[in-house]
């Protein structure tokens, strides 16, 4: 099968759950014998560049203009509309111009289109503007697809409530449980002799990192040596650093910056608790990576996450710092409970969120669609 993958982001050019998903899916499908080409728009080139990477080809197209971090490319449009030799087009996320182009190509062409809905809502775009986009161009883009992949039944229901009538399939956002496992070295970034709380994600409003800082401040009333380790970069970094200084939390919070994905397993092993105070998510890989590493989770009670975390940690109402700090404090005080939740989390990942299952089922449905 000849697959044309269309994505706004790609690991390791950008680091994050969706970015790694796109890379790993392309890599593993290529290893299965499929011919995978990935089309990506970037401001880092001035003309088309091609690169072989882990068995698949990346075509970098120069951005013509950048609007709200959405790179628009005339070159990508030409490449996409001239790509008639592929069996299937697989685009990632309806947020971006490149996926809008893939939808337009499907409206006027014969090559089937699948879109992976990594998250229905943006974590960084202005809320009113994105709401208008979602109800117009976003819905039109999704309805152009022959098939939409959703991570959870809840996300599929929300997509349909938006007025999307295209066929949908629910495939869990699996992770590599061999890579993320409790056995192996622990990261030296985290102090092994004090309670360690981990936050992993882009520093944007949707991830709500300010609540992680508020949580550790409250947790230290019971665990004065507890430390919050923040992994990731983003536009809120300077503001977060100022918040830490303003509240004299320099010994409570450490900013580790961006850490390569392959270096993340030791961090999860070393952490006592993962915090995820997000206001919006698709299905966060970071939760599964922590659970696979037998690290308990305290996260926002997002519909698509609650069932998965049941028995592997706690969910609390979005924005409820009091409950988040209470549950984190409870976990840090009880090693037996940490072990119990860790074991249950690992079992959940092994049975419900295997990456190999994600790849095989996605590939199977793409193959059926291409015939």
C-alpha positions in Angstrom: 0.0 0.0 0.0 1.3 3.5 -0.9 0.4 5.9 1.9 0.6 9.6 1.7 0.7 10.9 5.3 -0.1 14.7 5.8 1.0 16.2 9.1 1.7 19.7 10.5 4.1 18.2 13.0 6.6 15.4 13.2 9.0 14.0 15.7 11.9 14.8 16.3 11.4 18.1 14.5 8.8 18.9 17.1 8.4 17.0 20.4 5.0 15.8 21.8 2.6 13.0 21.8 1.0 13.7 18.4 4.3 14.3 16.9 5.7 11.0 18.0 2.5 9.2 17.0 2.9 10.4 13.4 6.6 9.4 13.3 6.1 6.0 14.9 3.1 5.1 12.7 5.1 6.0 9.6 8.1 4.1 10.8 6.2 0.9 11.7 4.1 0.9 8.6 7.2 1.2 6.5 8.7 -1.7 8.5 5.6 -3.7 7.6 6.4 -3.2 3.9 4.2 -0.3 3.0 5.5 2.7 1.0 5.1 5.7 3.2 5.6 9.3 2.2 5.0 12.1 4.7 4.2 15.7 3.5 5.1 18.4 6.0 5.0 22.2 5.8 7.8 24.1 7.6 9.3 27.5 7.9 12.8 26.0 8.1 13.3 25.4 4.4 13.0 27.7 1.3 12.5 25.0 -1.2 11.3 21.4 -1.3 13.6 19.1 0.6 13.4 15.3 0.8 14.7 13.1 3.6 14.7 9.4 4.2 14.0 8.6 7.8 13.5 5.2 9.4 12.2 3.6 6.2 9.8 6.4 5.1 10.3 9.6 3.1 9.6 13.1 4.4 8.9 15.9 1.9 9.4 19.3 3.5 7.5 22.1 1.8 8.4 25.7 2.5 5.7 27.8 4.3 4.3 30.7 2.2 2.7 32.5 5.2 2.2 31.7 8.9 -1.1 32.6 10.5 -1.6 31.8 14.2 1.1 29.1 13.9 -0.8 27.5 11.0 1.7 27.4 8.2 0.2 27.8 4.7 2.2 26.6 1.7 1.5 27.0 -2.0 4.2 24.4 -2.6 2.4 21.8 -0.4 -0.8 22.5 -2.3 0.9 21.7 -5.6 2.5 18.6 -4.2 -0.7 17.3 -2.8 -2.8 17.9 -5.8 -0.2 16.3 -8.0 0.0 13.2 -5.9 -2.2 10.8 -7.7 -0.2 7.6 -7.4 -1.0 6.9 -3.8 -3.6 4.4 -2.6 -4.6 6.4 0.5 -4.1 9.8 2.0 -3.9 9.8 5.8 -4.0 13.3 7.4 -3.5 14.2 11.0 -5.6 16.7 12.9 -8.3 18.9 11.3 -6.7 22.1 12.8 -4.2 22.7 10.0 -4.1 24.1 6.5 -2.3 21.0 5.2 -5.3 18.8 6.3 -7.7 21.4 4.8 -5.9 20.9 1.5 -6.1 17.1 1.9 -9.9 17.5 2.3 -10.1 19.7 -0.8 -8.2 17.2 -2.8 -10.6 14.5 -1.7 -13.6 16.6 -2.7 -12.2 16.8 -6.3 -10.3 13.6 -6.5 -10.6 9.8 -6.2 -7.9 8.9 -3.6 -9.6 8.0 -0.3 -8.9 10.2 2.7 -8.6 9.2 6.4 -8.1 11.8 9.2 -6.9 11.1 12.7 -8.7 13.3 15.2 -6.0 13.7 17.8 -8.2 16.1 19.7 -11.4 17.9 18.7 -10.4 21.1 20.4 -7.2 23.2 20.2 -5.2 23.9 23.4 -3.6 27.1 22.1 -5.8 28.8 19.5 -8.0 31.7 20.7 -11.2 30.1 21.9 -13.8 32.2 20.0 -11.8 32.0 16.8 -11.3 28.3 17.0 -15.0 27.7 17.9 -16.0 29.5 14.7 -13.4 27.5 12.7 -14.5 24.2 14.2 -18.2 24.8 13.2 -17.3 25.8 9.7 -14.0 24.8 8.1 -13.2 22.2 10.7 -16.5 20.4 10.3 -16.2 20.6 6.5 -12.7 19.2 6.6 -13.8 16.2 8.8 -16.8 15.6 6.6 -14.5 15.4 3.5 -12.9 12.2 4.9 -13.9 8.7 4.1 -13.0 7.7 7.6 -12.1 9.5 10.8 -10.0 7.8 13.5 -10.9 8.8 17.1 -9.0 7.6 20.2 -12.1 7.1 22.4 -15.8 6.6 22.1 -16.3 9.9 24.0 -14.3 11.7 21.3 -16.3 10.0 18.5 -19.6 11.1 20.2 -18.4 14.7 20.4 -17.3 14.6 16.8 -20.7 13.4 15.7 -22.4 16.0 17.9 -20.5 18.7 15.9 -22.4 17.5 12.9 -19.8 15.3 11.4 -21.4 12.5 9.4 -18.3 10.8 8.0 -17.6 7.2 9.1 -15.6 6.9 12.3 -13.5 4.2 13.9 -12.3 4.2 17.5 -8.7 3.0 17.9 -6.9 3.6 21.2 -3.8 5.8 21.2 -1.5 3.0 22.3 2.1 3.3 23.5 5.1 1.0 23.3 4.9 -0.9 26.6 8.3 -2.4 26.0 9.9 1.1 25.9 7.8 2.4 28.8 8.2 -0.1 31.5 9.1 -0.2 35.2 12.3 -2.1 34.7 15.4 -0.1 33.8 17.5 2.9 34.9 15.9 5.9 36.5 16.6 9.5 35.5 19.2 11.5 37.3 17.2 14.6 36.7 14.9 13.7 39.6 16.2 13.5 43.2 15.7 9.9 44.4 15.7 10.8 48.1 12.7 13.2 48.0 9.1 12.9 46.7 9.0 13.6 42.9 6.0 14.9 41.0 6.2 15.1 37.2 4.4 17.4 34.7 5.0 16.6 31.0 3.6 18.7 28.2 3.7 21.9 26.2 3.5 25.0 28.3 0.3 26.3 26.9 -3.0 27.4 28.5 -4.8 24.1 27.5 -2.3 22.1 29.5 -2.9 24.3 32.6 0.7 24.1 34.0 -0.1 26.9 36.5 -2.3 24.5 38.4 0.6 22.1 38.7 2.6 24.8 40.4 -0.3 25.6 42.7 -0.6 21.9 43.5 3.0 21.5 44.5 2.8 24.6 46.7 -0.1 22.9 48.6 1.5 19.5 48.7 4.6 20.9 50.4 2.5 21.7 53.5 2.5 17.9 54.1 5.6 17.0 52.2 8.1 19.9 52.5 10.7 18.2 50.4 8.4 17.4 47.4 9.6 18.7 44.1 7.6 19.4 40.9 9.6 18.7 37.7 8.3 20.4 34.6 9.2 18.8 31.3 8.4 20.8 28.2 8.7 24.2 26.6 6.1 26.7 25.3 4.9 30.3 25.4 4.0 30.2 29.1 7.6 29.4 30.3 8.6 32.9 31.3 5.3 33.5 33.1 5.6 30.2 35.0 9.2 31.0 36.0 8.0 34.4 37.3 5.2 32.7 39.3 7.8 30.4 40.9 10.0 33.4 41.9 7.0 35.4 43.1 5.9 32.7 45.5 9.4 31.7 46.6 9.0 28.2 45.1 12.5 28.0 43.6 13.3 24.9 45.7 9.9 23.3 44.9 9.9 23.5 41.1 12.5 22.6 38.6 12.2 23.3 34.9 13.9 20.6 32.9 13.1 22.0 29.4 12.4 19.8 26.4 13.7 16.2 26.8 14.0 13.8 23.8 11.2 11.2 23.7 13.6 8.3 23.9 15.0 9.7 27.2 11.5 9.9 28.8 11.1 6.3 30.2 13.7 6.9 33.0 11.9 10.0 34.0 8.6 8.2 34.5 10.3 5.4 36.4 11.9 8.0 38.8 8.7 9.9 39.4 6.3 9.1 42.3 3.2 10.8 40.7 2.3 12.3 37.3 0.2 15.4 37.2 -2.0 16.3 34.3 -4.2 19.3 35.1 -5.2 19.9 31.4 -8.4 21.7 30.5 -8.6 19.9 27.1 -6.9 16.8 25.6 -7.4 14.3 22.9 -6.2 11.1 24.6 -2.9 12.0 26.3 -0.1 9.6 25.6 1.7 10.9 28.7 -0.9 9.3 30.9 -0.4 5.9 29.3 3.4 6.3 29.4 3.2 6.9 33.1 0.8 4.0 33.7 3.0 1.7 31.6 5.9 2.7 33.9 3.9 1.9 37.0 3.7 5.6 38.0 0.3 6.6 39.4 -1.6 9.5 37.8 -3.5 12.5 39.2 -5.3 14.2 36.3 -8.2 16.3 35.3 -11.5 14.4 34.9 -11.7 14.6 31.2 -14.4 12.3 29.8 -12.0 10.3 27.6 -9.5 9.7 30.3 -11.6 8.9 33.4 -12.2 5.2 32.6 -8.6 4.5 31.7 -7.2 6.1 34.9 -9.7 4.2 37.1 -7.6 2.1 39.4 -4.3 3.6 38.3 -4.7 7.0 40.1 -7.2 9.7 40.6 -9.2 12.1 38.4 -10.3 15.5 39.8 -12.6 18.2 38.5 -10.9 20.5 36.0 -9.3 23.4 37.8 -9.8 21.9 41.3 -6.4 22.5 42.8 -7.6 21.6 46.3 -8.6 18.1 45.1 -5.5 17.7 42.9 -3.2 18.5 45.8 -5.2 16.4 48.2 -4.9 13.3 46.0 -1.2 13.9 45.2 -0.5 14.3 49.0 -2.3 11.1 49.7 -0.3 9.1 47.1 3.0 10.5 48.3 2.2 9.4 51.8 1.4 5.8 50.9 3.9 3.7 49.1 1.7 0.7 49.1 -1.0 2.7 47.3 1.5 3.9 44.8 2.5 0.3 44.1 -1.1 -0.9 43.8 -2.1 1.8 41.4 1.2 1.4 39.5 0.5 -2.3 38.9 -3.1 -1.8 37.9 -2.0 1.0 35.4 0.6 -1.3 33.8 -2.0 -4.0 33.4 -4.5 -1.6 31.8 -1.9 -0.5 29.2 -0.9 -4.0 28.3 -4.4 -5.1 27.7 -6.0 -2.0 26.2 -3.4 0.4 24.9 -0.7 -1.6 23.1 1.0 0.4 20.4 1.4 -2.6 18.1 -2.4 -3.0 18.2 -2.9 0.6 17.3 -0.6 0.3 14.3 -2.1 -3.0 13.1 -5.7 -1.9 13.3 -5.0 1.5 11.7 -3.2 -0.1 8.9 -5.9 -2.7 8.4 -8.6 -0.1 8.1 -6.5 2.1 5.7 -5.9 -1.0 3.5 -9.6 -1.7 3.4 -10.3 1.9 2.5 -7.8 1.9 -0.3 -9.3 -1.0 -2.2 
